[in-house]
Amino acid sequence: MPPSLPTRRWTLLLAGVGGLVTETAFPDKSWWPMAYLGVALLLLALRRDSARWGFVVGFLWGLGFFLPHLWWANEAVGEPIGWIALSVAEAGAIGSFGALWVWVRRGSWVRGRPWLGVLAVAVVWVAVEQVRGRWPFGGFPWGALAYSQTDAPLLRLAAVGGTTFVSAVVVVLAALLAHALADLRRLRIGAASAAFVVGAAVLLAPWAVPTGARAEAGTLRVGAVQGNVPEQGAAWDTQARAVAANHAAGTEALVAEVGDGRLDLVLWPESASDIDPRTDDGVAAVVDGAAAAAGVPILLGTQRFTGDVRYNDYILWQAGAGGDVAYTKQHPVPFGEYMPHRDFFRQFTSAVDLVGTDMLPGTGMALLPVPVDRLARTVPVTTAICFEVAYDDLIRESVVAGGELIVIPTNNASFGRTQESTQQLAMSRFRAVEHGRAVVQVSTVGVSGIISPNGVVLHQSELFTAAQMAQELPLRTSLTLADRLGRWPTVAVAVLTVLMLGAGLLTTLRDRRADRERRGSGSRGATTAWTVRQPATSGSRGGGGARR
């Protein structure tokens, strides 16, 4: 007899709690082991052999996770519709995972092979995670399980296979934990102990993975300026000029602190000067004065308006020479920086018009050549703007093309004192290890941080304060295995998922044909500790229901 299932009400409670528990693995709490427990609760809740029920369970887990995780979206919009819509959309992806996993585990090669199922469920999860990170509207990779592990041993695996590999290992650990919990409930102490031992080995094994942090192409003396923003209420023009002036003053304070000739580059954040210094003489004078005071180039974020559209630029400014070199953001944020299908969505909320001028994407690589006099050469610097830190391909292609340092300029002013900025800092830490590069995240209002290539935060600022940081950082040219593999792990996951889904669907058709011949014969197949199939006519507690 297969083990009995809890009632559907308890199953839904298990899923909702699992989502809430998983969210605590991310900043600000960063209780990283909770990711294993939270996903394990989801897998335990997905034991019924019904794809439709699997979608409901996954969707509820997704709401439990994304509603608190994306709370900052409510702060940014000022009304809940955007936050709720985004959370529901992302929860729908987890619902799809629930349905897919039910279909995949029906495959004859997975059924009855619990240890193979542990790998299979990880592959399916990562496939769904990758899809939601790319679709729709360019995707939204926020909340990938890998980003919960920046304080965990698994962070070292970022250099091996990026977010794909680390997220997969998180799910493997969760699946092992689910096996152990289910076996303990059935008093199968030996099986539970084996799952715990294997899980502990998987968790600790990454300590054997080396992480490189030494300089390979010299060092760069970097200063980062968090200028802060004045109180809201002033006209846009006045506000923008004040923000630029704050960063200029912060640059002068930084130079006074570290001394003349002690810097090679100064970094300002995204939107440090929303009035383009390339077209406004007043702002140009402010930026040029700061560059002259520092005696080195400044990288800063600005807005470029062309007709009825705009672009988000990160420009290289040199005193007396201006800023002719720029990177343009490739992934503008839908519903935040541009409004897709504006007329359609206006039927639901007038908040669409908060985005007055749509931002268009750039096409150039996220790489800026920075001349460094002390090194007598140009240093290629990877520059991914704000939310672009969450996109694997964009940063990787720039590092492979020669980026020796990664800079993440961002503007977190719209998100208040929510956890958005610390979630972003966790992603920056992940990128540091993934690519073996020092990373500087510099924000208008915080949190800013300087991170070594092994993921250690060397400096971190507070929210809504003016701050300056300086650090001599190693420049690195070697490529990690994750860089060399590129998209291949993602492609492999997609192919495996399609094959497993096909096998599961074929097995389902075969079993249904057999069921018609022996209706009422009882259990339909082997079970595992956390995958239970109930007969269609079962009267057991909770009801198994027929396959859907």
C-alpha positions in Angstrom: 0.0 0.0 0.0 1.3 3.5 -0.8 1.6 5.9 2.1 -1.5 7.9 2.9 -1.6 11.5 1.9 -2.6 14.5 4.0 -5.9 16.2 3.1 -5.8 18.8 0.3 -6.2 21.5 2.9 -3.0 20.4 4.7 -1.3 20.1 1.4 -2.1 23.7 0.5 -0.9 24.8 3.9 2.4 22.9 3.3 2.9 24.7 0.0 2.1 28.1 1.3 4.4 27.7 4.3 7.1 26.3 2.0 7.1 29.5 -0.1 7.3 31.7 3.0 10.1 29.7 4.5 12.1 29.8 1.2 11.9 33.6 1.1 13.7 33.8 4.4 16.8 32.3 2.7 17.2 35.6 0.8 18.2 39.0 2.0 17.5 40.7 4.3 17.3 37.6 6.5 19.6 35.4 4.4 18.9 32.2 6.4 20.2 30.2 3.5 19.4 26.7 4.8 15.7 27.6 4.6 15.9 27.3 0.8 16.4 23.6 1.2 13.5 23.2 3.7 11.1 25.5 1.8 11.6 23.6 -1.5 11.4 20.3 0.4 8.0 21.3 1.7 6.9 22.0 -1.9 8.0 18.6 -3.1 6.2 16.9 -0.2 3.1 18.9 -1.1 3.3 17.7 -4.8 2.9 14.0 -4.0 -0.6 13.7 -5.6 -0.6 12.3 -9.1 -2.6 15.2 -10.7 -1.0 17.7 -12.9 -3.8 20.2 -12.3 -3.4 19.8 -8.6 0.3 20.2 -9.0 -0.2 23.5 -10.7 -2.4 24.7 -7.8 0.1 23.6 -5.2 3.1 25.2 -7.1 1.1 28.4 -7.7 0.4 28.7 -4.0 4.0 28.1 -3.1 4.9 30.8 -5.6 2.6 33.3 -4.0 4.0 32.5 -0.6 7.5 33.2 -1.9 7.1 36.1 -4.4 4.6 38.3 -2.5 7.1 39.0 0.3 10.1 38.7 -2.0 8.9 41.4 -4.4 7.4 43.7 -1.8 9.6 46.4 -3.1 7.5 46.6 -6.3 4.7 48.0 -4.2 7.0 50.7 -2.8 8.1 51.7 -6.2 4.6 51.9 -7.8 2.8 53.4 -4.8 -0.2 51.1 -5.2 -0.4 47.3 -5.0 -1.5 46.4 -8.5 2.0 46.2 -9.9 3.4 44.2 -7.0 0.5 41.7 -7.0 0.5 41.3 -10.8 4.2 40.6 -10.9 4.0 38.2 -8.0 1.1 36.3 -9.6 2.9 36.1 -12.9 6.0 34.6 -11.2 3.9 32.3 -9.1 2.4 31.0 -12.3 5.9 29.8 -13.4 6.1 27.8 -10.2 2.7 26.4 -10.9 4.0 25.3 -14.3 6.8 23.5 -12.5 4.3 21.7 -10.3 2.4 20.4 -13.3 5.6 19.5 -15.3 7.0 17.6 -12.4 3.9 15.4 -12.1 4.1 14.6 -15.8 7.9 14.0 -15.8 7.9 11.7 -12.8 5.4 9.4 -14.5 8.1 8.4 -16.9 9.0 4.7 -16.5 12.7 5.5 -16.1 12.0 7.9 -13.1 9.2 5.9 -11.5 10.6 3.6 -8.8 14.1 5.2 -9.0 14.1 7.7 -6.2 17.7 8.7 -6.5 17.2 9.4 -10.2 14.1 11.4 -9.3 16.3 13.7 -7.1 18.2 14.7 -10.2 15.2 14.9 -12.5 13.3 17.3 -10.2 16.3 19.6 -10.1 16.5 19.6 -13.9 12.8 20.5 -14.2 13.0 23.3 -11.7 16.0 24.9 -13.3 14.4 24.7 -16.8 11.4 26.6 -15.5 13.6 29.1 -13.7 15.5 29.7 -16.9 12.3 30.2 -18.9 10.9 32.7 -16.5 14.2 34.5 -16.6 13.8 35.0 -20.3 10.0 35.3 -21.0 7.8 37.3 -21.3 9.1 40.8 -22.0 12.7 39.6 -21.7 12.1 37.7 -18.5 12.6 38.4 -14.8 15.3 36.2 -13.2 14.7 37.8 -9.7 14.3 35.1 -7.0 16.4 32.4 -8.6 17.3 29.9 -5.9 21.0 30.4 -6.6 20.9 34.0 -5.2 19.9 32.7 -1.8 23.3 30.9 -1.4 25.8 33.8 -1.2 26.6 32.9 2.4 26.5 29.2 1.9 29.2 26.7 0.8 27.3 26.4 -2.5 28.4 29.8 -3.6 31.7 28.3 -4.7 29.8 26.3 -7.3 28.9 29.6 -9.1 32.3 29.4 -10.8 31.5 25.9 -12.0 28.1 26.3 -13.6 26.6 29.7 -12.7 23.0 30.1 -11.5 21.9 26.9 -13.5 24.2 24.7 -11.5 23.8 26.3 -8.1 20.0 26.4 -8.3 20.0 22.7 -9.4 22.1 21.7 -6.3 19.7 23.6 -4.0 16.8 21.5 -5.4 18.9 18.3 -5.1 19.4 19.1 -1.4 15.7 19.9 -1.0 14.7 16.7 -2.6 17.1 14.7 -0.3 15.6 16.5 2.7 12.1 15.7 1.4 13.0 12.0 1.1 14.5 12.0 4.6 11.4 13.7 6.2 9.0 11.3 4.4 11.1 8.3 5.4 11.3 9.4 9.0 7.5 9.7 9.1 7.3 6.1 8.0 10.0 5.1 10.5 12.5 4.1 7.7 15.5 5.2 9.7 18.1 3.7 7.4 16.7 5.3 4.3 16.3 8.7 6.1 19.9 8.5 7.4 21.3 7.8 3.9 19.5 10.8 2.5 20.9 13.0 5.3 24.4 11.7 4.8 24.3 12.2 1.0 22.8 15.7 1.5 25.5 16.7 4.0 28.2 15.5 1.5 26.7 17.5 -1.3 26.5 20.6 0.9 30.1 20.4 2.1 31.7 19.2 -1.1 32.0 22.8 -2.6 34.6 23.7 0.0 37.0 21.7 -2.2 36.3 24.1 -5.2 39.1 26.7 -5.3 38.2 30.4 -5.8 40.8 32.8 -7.3 41.2 36.3 -5.9 44.7 37.3 -6.7 45.5 40.0 -9.3 46.4 38.8 -12.8 46.7 42.1 -14.7 47.6 44.5 -12.0 45.3 46.3 -9.6 42.9 49.2 -9.9 42.4 51.9 -7.2 38.7 52.4 -7.3 36.6 55.0 -5.5 32.8 54.7 -5.3 30.5 57.6 -4.5 27.0 57.2 -3.1 25.7 60.8 -3.2 22.2 60.2 -1.8 19.2 62.1 -3.0 17.4 65.2 -1.6 13.9 64.9 -0.1 11.2 64.3 -2.8 9.0 67.3 -3.7 11.2 69.4 -5.8 10.7 69.8 -9.6 12.4 67.0 -11.7 15.0 69.4 -13.1 15.9 70.8 -9.6 16.1 67.3 -8.1 18.3 65.9 -10.9 20.8 68.8 -10.6 20.9 68.4 -6.8 21.7 64.6 -7.2 24.6 65.4 -9.6 25.9 68.0 -7.2 25.7 65.5 -4.3 27.9 63.1 -6.2 30.4 65.8 -7.2 30.6 66.8 -3.5 31.0 63.2 -2.5 33.9 62.9 -5.0 35.7 65.8 -3.5 35.2 64.3 0.0 36.6 61.0 -1.3 39.7 62.6 -2.7 40.3 64.6 0.5 40.0 61.3 2.4 42.3 59.1 0.4 44.7 61.9 -0.9 45.7 63.1 -4.3 46.9 60.6 -6.8 45.5 57.6 -4.8 42.7 56.7 -7.3 42.6 55.4 -10.8 38.9 55.6 -11.4 35.8 57.0 -9.6 32.4 55.4 -10.0 29.1 57.1 -9.7 25.8 55.2 -9.9 23.0 54.9 -12.4 21.0 58.2 -12.5 23.8 60.1 -10.8 23.0 62.8 -13.4 19.6 62.3 -15.0 20.3 65.5 -16.9 22.7 64.5 -19.6 26.0 66.3 -19.1 26.8 65.8 -22.8 24.0 68.2 -23.7 23.6 70.4 -20.6 26.5 72.9 -19.9 25.6 73.4 -16.3 25.7 69.8 -15.4 28.8 69.3 -17.6 30.6 71.9 -15.5 29.7 70.0 -12.3 30.8 66.6 -13.6 34.0 68.1 -15.2 34.9 69.8 -11.9 34.6 66.5 -10.0 36.7 64.7 -12.6 39.3 67.4 -12.4 39.4 67.3 -8.6 39.8 63.5 -8.7 42.4 63.6 -11.5 41.0 60.4 -13.0 38.0 59.3 -15.2 34.5 59.1 -13.8 31.9 56.5 -14.8 28.4 57.8 -14.3 24.8 57.1 -15.2 22.6 59.5 -17.2 19.5 59.6 -19.3 19.7 60.3 -23.0 16.4 61.6 -24.6 15.9 61.3 -28.3 12.5 62.4 -29.6 9.8 60.7 -27.6 12.0 57.9 -26.2 15.0 57.7 -23.9 18.0 55.5 -23.2 19.8 54.6 -19.9 23.5 55.4 -20.5 26.6 54.7 -18.4 29.3 57.1 -19.7 33.0 57.5 -19.3 33.8 61.1 -18.4 37.3 62.6 -18.5 38.1 66.2 -17.4 38.3 68.5 -20.3 37.4 65.8 -22.8 33.7 65.1 -21.9 32.0 61.8 -22.3 31.9 60.3 -25.8 32.2 56.6 -24.7 29.0 55.0 -23.2 27.2 51.8 -22.6 23.4 51.7 -23.1 21.3 49.5 -20.9 20.2 46.4 -22.9 17.4 45.2 -20.5 15.1 48.1 -19.7 12.6 47.0 -17.0 9.1 46.4 -18.4 6.4 48.3 -16.5 9.2 50.2 -14.7 11.2 51.9 -17.5 8.9 51.3 -20.4 5.3 50.3 -20.7 4.4 47.5 -23.0 0.9 47.6 -24.5 0.2 50.8 -22.7 -3.4 51.3 -24.0 -4.4 47.8 -22.9 -3.0 48.0 -19.4 -4.4 51.5 -18.9 -7.8 49.9 -18.7 -6.8 48.4 -15.4 -4.8 51.1 -13.8 -3.7 54.7 -14.5 -0.3 53.8 -12.9 0.9 53.0 -16.4 1.3 56.7 -17.0 3.9 56.9 -14.2 6.2 55.9 -17.0 5.9 59.0 -19.1 8.7 58.3 -21.6 9.5 54.8 -22.7 13.1 53.6 -22.5 14.5 51.7 -25.4 17.2 49.0 -25.2 20.8 49.5 -26.3 22.6 47.0 -28.5 26.2 47.3 -27.5 28.1 45.0 -25.2 28.3 45.9 -21.6 32.0 46.8 -21.7 33.7 50.2 -21.3 37.4 50.8 -22.1 38.8 52.9 -19.2 42.2 54.6 -19.7 44.4 54.2 -16.6 47.5 56.3 -16.5 49.2 54.4 -13.7 48.9 51.2 -15.7 49.7 52.8 -19.0 46.9 50.9 -20.6 43.2 50.8 -21.1 41.3 48.5 -18.7 38.1 46.9 -20.0 35.3 47.2 -17.4 32.1 45.2 -17.5 29.1 47.5 -16.7 25.7 46.0 -16.1 23.1 48.6 -15.1 20.8 47.9 -12.1 18.5 44.9 -12.7 20.9 43.7 -15.4 22.9 42.1 -12.6 20.3 39.3 -12.6 20.8 38.4 -16.3 23.4 35.6 -16.8 24.3 36.1 -20.5 24.8 39.8 -20.5 27.6 39.8 -17.9 29.2 36.6 -19.1 29.6 37.8 -22.7 31.3 41.0 -21.4 33.7 39.1 -19.2 34.5 36.6 -21.9 35.2 39.6 -24.2 37.8 40.9 -21.8 36.2 42.6 -18.8 38.6 42.6 -15.9 36.4 44.3 -13.3 32.6 44.3 -12.9 30.6 47.5 -12.0 26.9 47.4 -11.2 25.6 51.0 -11.2 22.1 51.2 -9.7 19.5 53.6 -8.5 17.4 52.2 -5.6 15.8 55.5 -4.6 12.3 54.3 -5.7 12.4 51.2 -3.5 12.6 53.0 -0.1 13.9 50.9 2.8 12.8 47.6 1.4 15.1 44.6 0.8 15.5 45.3 -3.0 19.0 46.7 -2.7 20.4 43.9 -0.5 18.8 41.3 -2.9 20.8 43.1 -5.6 24.0 43.0 -3.6 23.6 39.3 -3.1 23.4 38.9 -6.9 26.5 41.1 -7.2 28.3 38.7 -4.8 27.2 35.8 -6.9 28.6 37.4 -10.1 31.9 38.0 -8.4 32.5 34.3 -7.7 30.8 33.2 -11.0 33.3 35.1 -13.1 36.2 35.5 -10.7 36.1 39.3 -10.8 36.0 42.0 -8.2 32.6 43.7 -8.3 31.5 47.2 -7.3 27.8 47.9 -6.8 27.3 51.6 -6.5 23.9 53.1 -5.8 22.5 56.6 -5.4 21.1 55.9 -2.0 22.5 52.4 -1.1 23.1 49.7 -0.6 26.5 50.1 -2.3 29.3 47.6 -1.8 32.8 46.5 -2.9 33.2 42.8 -3.3 36.3 40.7 -3.8 36.5 38.0 -6.5 35.7 35.3 -4.0 32.5 37.0 -2.9 33.6 38.6 0.3 32.0 42.1 0.9 34.9 44.5 1.7 32.8 47.6 2.1 29.1 48.1 2.4 27.1 51.3 2.8 23.8 52.0 4.6 20.5 53.1 2.9 19.8 56.8 2.3 23.1 58.2 3.5 25.9 59.9 1.6 29.0 57.5 1.6 32.3 57.1 -0.1 34.3 53.9 -0.5 37.8 53.2 -1.8 39.6 50.0 -2.4 42.5 48.7 -4.5 41.0 45.8 -6.5 42.6 43.0 -8.4 42.2 43.0 -12.1 41.7 39.4 -13.5 41.7 37.9 -17.0 41.3 34.2 -16.4 37.9 32.6 -17.2 36.0 30.3 -14.9 34.5 27.0 -16.0 31.1 28.8 -15.9 32.4 31.4 -18.4 33.8 28.7 -20.7 30.6 26.6 -20.6 28.5 29.6 -21.5 24.9 28.6 -22.4 25.6 24.9 -22.5 24.2 24.1 -19.1 21.0 25.9 -19.9 20.7 24.1 -23.2 21.4 20.8 -21.6 18.7 21.4 -19.0 16.2 22.4 -21.6 16.8 19.3 -23.8 16.7 17.0 -20.8 13.4 18.5 -19.6 11.8 18.1 -23.0 13.0 14.5 -23.2 11.8 13.7 -19.7 8.4 15.3 -20.4 8.0 13.3 -23.6 8.8 10.1 -21.7 6.3 11.0 -19.0 3.5 11.8 -21.4 4.2 8.5 -23.3 4.1 6.5 -20.1 0.9 8.3 -19.1 -0.8 7.3 -22.4 0.5 3.7 -22.0 -0.8 3.5 -18.4 -4.2 4.9 -19.3 -4.6 2.3 -22.0 -3.6 -0.4 -19.4 -6.0 1.1 -16.8 -8.9 0.6 -19.2 -8.0 -3.0 -19.4 -7.7 -3.6 -15.7 -9.9 -0.9 -14.2 -10.1 -1.1 -10.4 -6.9 -3.1 -10.1 -5.4 -0.9 -7.4 -2.1 1.0 -7.4 -0.8 2.1 -10.7 2.9 1.8 -10.1 5.8 2.1 -7.8 6.1 4.9 -5.4 8.9 6.9 -3.8 9.0 8.5 -0.4 7.6 11.9 -1.8 5.8 10.7 -4.9 2.6 9.0 -4.2 0.1 7.6 -6.7 -3.4 6.7 -5.5 -5.9 4.5 -7.4 -8.6 6.3 -9.2 -11.3 4.8 -6.9 -9.3 5.3 -3.7 -11.3 6.3 -0.7 -8.2 7.0 1.3 -7.8 10.2 3.3 -7.4 13.2 1.0 -8.4 11.3 -2.1 -5.9 10.5 -4.8 -8.0 11.4 -7.9 -7.3 10.3 -11.4 -4.4 11.5 -13.5 -5.0 14.8 -15.3 
